[in-house]
Amino acid sequence: MPMMPMMPMKPAAVFWDLDGTLIDSDPYWLESERALVEEYGGSWTQETARALEGASLPSVAAMLRSCGVALDDDAIRRRLTDDVLRRERCRLPWVEGARETLVQLDAEGVASVLVTGSPRPIADMVSARAPVGAFGAVICGDDGLPSKPSPEPYLAAARAVGIDPRDGRSMGRCLVFEDSLPGLRSARAAGCFVVAVTGHARVPVEDRSLFDLSIRDYGDPALRSLLQGLWR
């Protein structure tokens, strides 16, 4: 049996991606994107759906326009955000074990930060519905940072909880949960300990150089073993 990868000590912080990692919201985005394309008479294909997985909103807007959506970036962003927010207010699909893990981390005094390319209204709504005190900060797509796979969102998350992103040792003690290729590349480039969450990922995360541990969800025995070891 391969040896379980271990962090050297208790995490300095834990950074959470949102869509497909903390909540299984990718289907909501795809449903909203498909509805918009079909409203404008465009053709929706599985290739389109795959290309949109994990893409930043500017990239999504460009792809939707190539499918016939005759709206500018801001209008596409508003339409998608409003529709996804409506769906999530009706039902927020937490990934299995995510809420319990947030509670455990908070009880152990480990700061969590939500790090997402989603707009502020969605990020803030999810943060407000998380366990009380779960997130010490929220980094989102409205913060003017380069999109993942740039490391900047995770470097900003570190700064938000008082960690110097120039300190490689401290960044190596930041644990990241991610599910998309851009997100995994972002976290790896930031120098973090990276956990790939695969249970709801629509894009294969097979490149082992991009993560230290792979789990299906937060009840995965591999993650429980890792976290239990950190509190000893």
N, C-alpha and C positions, 0 to 999 in steps of 0.2 A: 504494500500500500504506500503511495507517495506521502512524503512528510507534509503535514499541514503548514502552510505559510503562516508566520506569526509576526505581528508587530513587536518592536523591541520593548514596548511599555504601554501604559494606558494612553489612549488617543488624546492628542491636544485638542482636537475638535473632530466632528463628523459633518461632512457636507453631503447633502442629498439632492440629486437631480429630481425632477418632478414627474414629467410625463413618461409612463411606462416603468418607472422606478419606485416612486412613492405612491402614486395612484395609477391605475390602469386606464388612463385617459386617451391614449393614442387612438382607440376606435372613435372617440368623440371628434377628434380633430379630422380624421379621415372622412367621417360622415359629413362634417361641415364643409370640408373642401370639395367632396364629391357633389354635394347639393349645390354649391356655388358654381362649379363647372357646368353641371347639367342645367342650371338656371339660364346660363348664357349659351346653351346649345352645344357645349363642347363634348368631347368624347373622353370618358374615364376608362382607364385600363389598369391592369395589375402592375404594369411597368410604371405608370404614374404614381400609384400608391406606394410602391417600393422606393421610388425616387424621393418621395416626400417624407419618408420615415426619418425622424431625427433632424430634419432640415430647420434652419433658422427661419423666422418669419419673412425676412427680406427674400430669401431663396424660395420660400413657398409662394410668395406673391409673384415672383418672376415666372415660376413654373405654371401657376394658375393662369397668368396672362397668356403664356404660350399655348394653353389649352382653350383659349377663347374668352377668358373673363375680362371684360372691358372696364376695369376699374384700376385706379392707381394704388400704390402701396398702402397708403393710409386707409383708403376705403376697404381694401381687402382685409387689412389687419382688424379694422373695426367690425366688419361683418363676421369674421371667424371668431374673434374674441367674444362678441356678444352671444353667438350661438353656442360656443363651447361653455361659456360661463352659465348660460341657461341650463344646459344639460347637467353640468356639475352641481348646480344648486339643487336640482331635482334628485340627483344621486351621485355622491362622491365615492368612486370605486377604489378604496384603499387596497393596496397590495397586501397580501396575507402576511400578518406579523409586523407590519410597518409601525402601526400605532404603539404596539407593545414595546417595540425596540426603542422608539422615541422616549417612552416613559422610563425604560431602563437606563438609557443614557442620561436623561435628566436627573434621575435619582442618584446616579454615580458622579454627578457634577461635570459631565462632559457636554460642552456646548454643541448644538446642532445648528446648521445654517442651510436654508433652502437656496439652491443655486439652479436657476432655470432660465431658459430663453423665452418663456411665456411672459405675456404682458403683466403689468403690476396688478390690475384688478383680479386676475386669476390667481397669481401668486399670493396676494394678500388674503383672498377668500380661503384658499387651502390652509394657509398659516393660521387663520382665525378658527378653523374647524379642527386643527390638530390638538392634541392634548395640551392643556394650559401650560405655558412656559416652555413648550418643546423647542421653539426656534428662537435663537438669540439674534438672528438677523435674516433678512431676505434679500438675495441678489437676483434681479430679474432682467428681462429683455428690454425694459424701459430705462435702464441705468446708464445707457450710452457706452457700454463696453463692447469690445469686439466679441463676436459670437463664438461659441465652441465650434471648432476644435482649438481655438486660441486658449491659452492657459489663463487669460485675464479674469474670467468669471471666478475661478477658484482662487486666484491670488487675491482678488477683492474680498472673497469670503474669509480668507485668512486675516486680512487687515481688519475686517468688521468685528472679529472676536479677539483682536489684540495680538495676532501672530505676525511676525515679520516675514513676509514672503521671500525675502532674500536669504533667510536662514534655512538652508537645506535640511538640517536635522529636524527642525520644527515642522517643516512641510512634510517630511517623511512620516511624522506622527499624526498627520491629518488623514482620516479615513474617508474615502469617497464611495458612495453608492451611485452607479451609473448603468445605463442599459444600451445606449446608442454608440455607434462608432465615433461620431464627433465628440460625444461626451467623454468616452473612455480616453480618446487622444488628448482632450483638454486636461483631464485629471492627471494623466501620465506626464504631460508636459509641465504641469505645475509641481511635479515631484511628490505626489501624494501616494499613499497606500490605497490601491484601487480594487474595489469589489464589483464585479460584473453581475448584475441582476438579470437573469435570463428568462424568467418565467413568463413575462409578458412582452419580451422583445420581439419585434417583427423582423429585425435584421440580425443575421448570425453574428455572434461575437466570438469568433474562433481564433483570433490572433492572440496567443497567450502572452505576447510581449506587452499587451495593452492593459493587463490586469494581474493582480496578485492572487486573487481568489475568485471563483465563480460559484454563485448560488442561484437556486431557483426562486426562492422568496426568503422572507426573514425568519421563517421557521426551519430553514435548512439546517441540518445538523452541523454542517461545516461552519456556518456562521455562529451557531450557538456555542460550539466548541471554542472558536476564536474569542468571542466576547467573554465567556466564562474564564478563559485563561488570562484575560487582561485585568480582571478584578482581583486576582490572587495576590 
